[in-house]
Amino acid sequence: MLNRRNVIAAFAAAAITLPALGMGAAPASAQEMVDASLRLKWLTQAQFAGFYVALEKGYYKDEGINLTINPGGPNLLTENLVATGADTFGLSGGTDSVFAGRDKGLPIVCIGVAHQQTPFVFVSHKDGSVQSVADFKGKKITTWFTGANHVLAAMLSKAGIDPKEADIQPQQVSVTPFVDEQVDVVTATRYNELYVINQRVGKENLNLFVPEDSGVSFPRDTLIVSEQTAAEKPELVEKFLRASVKGWKEAFANEKEAIDIIMKIAPTLDRAQQEFMLSEIKTLMTAGKASTDGIFTIDKAAVGSANELLAKYGVISKPVDLDKAFNASFIDKIPAEERRL
């Protein structure tokens, strides 16, 4: 972890020391640069490629931002780090974590939504006893209790099943228990675990249960700032978003180079899996309204639906004030044509 962070810090340092080219272009002085950090929700991988590309290409530097990217991890809560000012920006769990944070009084604000649809799917063996969501009742299901459990609970409830009627257990890192048929249903992200399960079981031997097919949608990977940053540094927020959008567009336009950048930081990753991940991330980021309004758009209808579901099933004490929790004014200042892929 320390080595990865040292490499990331080196990228950020390089971004403010490379001389600008051209007769009329002068590099931003140290006094003009603003220090900021982005806390990710997990370790370095292609899920976050656009941010690393923007850093590598100097897009944050071009906006006057000396950005440091801080990886996340299992014991780090992005919402808390941003709320306390330890990090300027954060890529948090999703709309559910924004709602949960606001419900607990954390002064965080979502300024953009990366994944426009739920990245989780629930998987069963095609030759097994689970052929529909109705079959989840009484079965052994593993999931993550960091947001995916709320998606699962909503799907079960919509199917008329009390979540307590299913044997829901915490999911470990390995999917081997599912592969060995010790578990009836496993949770997978489209861009990570599903790749591993497909490789080990074969996609033709699997049933996939998509939340949206059950009328459940939880957009995830939400960009957040503190209320203080949003109020006192609106230009910084806009510049950060502009550079990030540019980085993601570049990542999708030159996927090989984007993966090269990720592999340079985390060389032990499996390249084929990272390529699969970036492709799936593109699908998630360009779904729904993002196909017309551009990446990081905030779809208030989808967000509102998730808000109501969480309140209905008691995940949050009451519906959250959407206008306070989600501020689309920053991302909307970047024209849609500049954000479309």
N, C-alpha and C positions, 0 to 999 in steps of 0.2 A: 504493500500500500504506500509506504514512504517513497519507494522508488518511483511509483506512478505519479505521486504528487509532485516530486521533484521535476519530473519531465514536464508536467503540466505547468509548473511555475516557470520553467525555462521557456516554454512557448510564450507565456504572458510577458516575460522579460524581453524576449526577442521582438514582440509586437510593439514595444515602445522605444527600441534602440535602432531598428533598421532605418536608414536615411530615406527620406522621400525622394522621388525622382521627378525631374522636370524643373524648368527655369522658375516658374511662378509658385511652385509648391514647396512650402517649408514644413518640416516636421513639427508636430505639436510639441511644445515645450513641456518639461516635467510639471510646471505649474499649471498648464492647461489640461493635463490629463487628470481624469477622475478615477480613483481606485474603486473597484467594485468586485463582487464575487458572485458566482452562480453555484449553488449547491444542487447537485443531481440527486435523484432518488435511489440510485444504485451505482455500482462500480462501472468503470469505463467500458462501454460496448457500443455497437452500432445504433442502438436505441437513441443515443445522444449525438450521433454523428454530425448533425448540422451545427451544433454549438462548437464542436472541436474544429470543424472546417472553418467556421467564422474566425476562430482564434488563430488558426494556422495561417489563414489568408490575410490577417490583419484588418478584418472588417470592424472589429470592436475598436481597434486603435484608430481607424479612419474616423470613427465617431467620437474620438476623444476619451475612450474608456480603456483603462488599464485593467482588463478582466482576468481574474483567476477562476478556473473551474475546479471546484472541490467535489470529488466523488462522494457518493452516499454509501450506505452500508446497512446491515441488519439492525444496528443499534443507534442509528441516527434518524431523527425525525426532522425532515426538511421544514415542516410548518413551524416547529418550535425555534429552529435556528434563524428563520427569516423573521419571525415575530419578535425575537429578542434583539435583532440587529446583528447577530453573528455573521449572517450572510445577507447580501443585498437582494439577490434574486434567488428563487428556488424553483426547481421542477418537482412539484409535489405529487403525491399519489394519484389524485384525481379529484373530480367534483365531490366525491364522497368525503375525501379527507379535508377539502376546503369547508364543506358544510360542518363536518365534525369539529374542525378547528374553530370556526366561528361560533358554533354552539357552546364551546368551552370558553369563549371569550377571547380567543387569540385574534389580535388585530391584523389579520392577513387579508389580502385582496387578490383575486385572480385577474390577471391582465391578458391572458391568452390560453386557449385550449389546444393542445397538440393532437391528441387522439380523439377524433370526432365520434367514434363509436366505442363500445366496450371491447377492450382487447382480450378479455377472458373468454374461453370456451370451456365447456365441460365435456369430457370424453369418456365413452364406454366401449367395451369390446363388441363388435358387431355380432358375434356368436354368443353373447352373454344375455343376462336376464333384463338388462336395461335397454329398452328400445324407444322410450319416450320419457319426457320429464315426469309424467305420472308414475313411471316405474321407479323413480328415485325414493319413493316411500319405503322405509324399512331397510334401505340399502346402505352399505358403507361408502361414504363419500369423503374425500380429503380435499381441503381447500385452505387458502391463506386467510388468516384472521386480520388482514390489513386492508380490507376493502372487497376482496372477492367473495367473502362470506356474506356481505350485504347483497351482492348481485345474486348469489345462490338463494338466499332467503326470499328475495323478491320473486324469483322465478318459481320457487316452490309454492309460495303463497298464491301466485296467480293461477297455479295449477290446482289450487284447493287443498294443498298439503301444508300442514303445520310443520315448520322446519324441525321441531322437536321430534317429529315422527320419522326423521331420517337420522342415521348414525353418522353425524358429521364430525370428522376428526381433523386436527391440524395437519397440514401437508408439509412434508420434509423436502429437502432440496432434491433428492433423487426420485425419479418416477418408477424405479424398479418395483416397488410394491404393486403398482398398477400393471406393469408389464407382466409380472408373475401372477396376475389375477388374484392378488390378495385384497384388492380394492375394487369396488364396482364402478365407481366414477372418480375421475381425477380432474383437477383443475389445471388448465394450461393457458399460458399467454400465446397468442397467435404467432408471435415473433421469436419465442424461445423454447419453452417446453414442448410445444407442438412439433417442432422440428425434431427433437430427440425422440418423441414417441413415434412419429412417422418413420424414423430411421429404424427403430427397434421392433415395431409391431407391423408397420405397413399401413399407409393411409387407407387402403382399400379394406382393411380389417377393423375400421373404427367408425363409431357414431359420434358426430359432433353436435352439441346442443348450444346454439348461439343465443345469447340473451335477447337480442333484438327480435328473434323469432317468437319469443314469449312476451313481447311488449315491454321489455326492460332495457333501458339504455343508461349507462353510466360513462359519459365521456371522461377520459383520464389523461394523465400527464399534463397537469395544469401548471402554467407559469404563474408564480405568485411574488408579491412584494408586501412589505409592511404598509399599513395605512399611512405611516409617517413618510415613507419614501414616496408613495403615490401622491401625497399632498404637497410635500416640500421639494421634490425633485422630479417633476413631470417630464422635463426635457431628457433627463437621464433614462427614464423608463422608455420614452419614445426612441431614443438612440439605441438602446439595448435591443429593443424589438426589431428595429430596422436592420441592424447588423445580424441578428439571429435569423430573420427571414432570408436575408441574402445568403447566409451560410447554409441554410437548409435547401434553398433552391440550387445552390452550387453542388451540394452533396448528392441530390437526386439527378442532377445533370451529368455528374461525373462520379458515378458510384464506385468505380475501381479506385480512384484517387481518395475518395472518402474512406473506404475500407483501409487503404494504405495508411492513412493518418491514424485511424483507430489502432491498427496493428502495430504501428510504431510506438504507441503509448502502452499498449497491452499485448505484447508479442506472443503470449501463451494462449490467446484466444484461438478458436478454430475458425479459419477464414471462411470456409463454406457456410458455417452456421451464421457468421456475421453478414455474409452476403444475403442469405435468406432473411435475416432479421431486418436489414435495411429495406428490402423489398416489401416486407409486411408492414413496416413502419410507414412507408409511403402510402400504402392502401389505407391505413388508419388515419393518416394526417390529411388525406384528400377526400375522405368520405363526407357524406351529408352536405351541409352548406358550404364546407370548405372548397368543394368542387367549383362553386361559382364565386364565393366571397373571399377565397384565399385561405392559406394556412394560418393557424392560430385564431381563426374567427371564434367568437363566443356565440353559440347558438342558444339563445335564451329559452327557446321552447324545450330543447333537450335538457338543458340545465334545470329548468323548472320542473320537468317530469321527474328527474332524479331527486330533486328537493322534496317533492310530494311523497315519493316512495319511501325515502328515508324517514320522514316524519310519520308516515302511516304505520311503518313497522317498528317504530320506537328507537331507531338508531340515533336520531336527534330528538331533542325534547319538543321542538316545534319547528315549523318551516322557517328557514333563514331568509332574511331580507336580501333578495337577489341583487338589488341595486347597490347594496353596500358590499356584498361578497364578490360580485363580478363587475368589473369596470372595463367596458369595451372601448372607451374613448381613446385609449392609447393606440391599440392595434388598428382601430378604424381610421386613424390619421394616415396610415399607410394605404394608399389606393389598392383596391381589390385586384386590379390588373398587375400590380407589382407583387402581389402575394399568391397569385394563381400559378400553378405548375403547368 
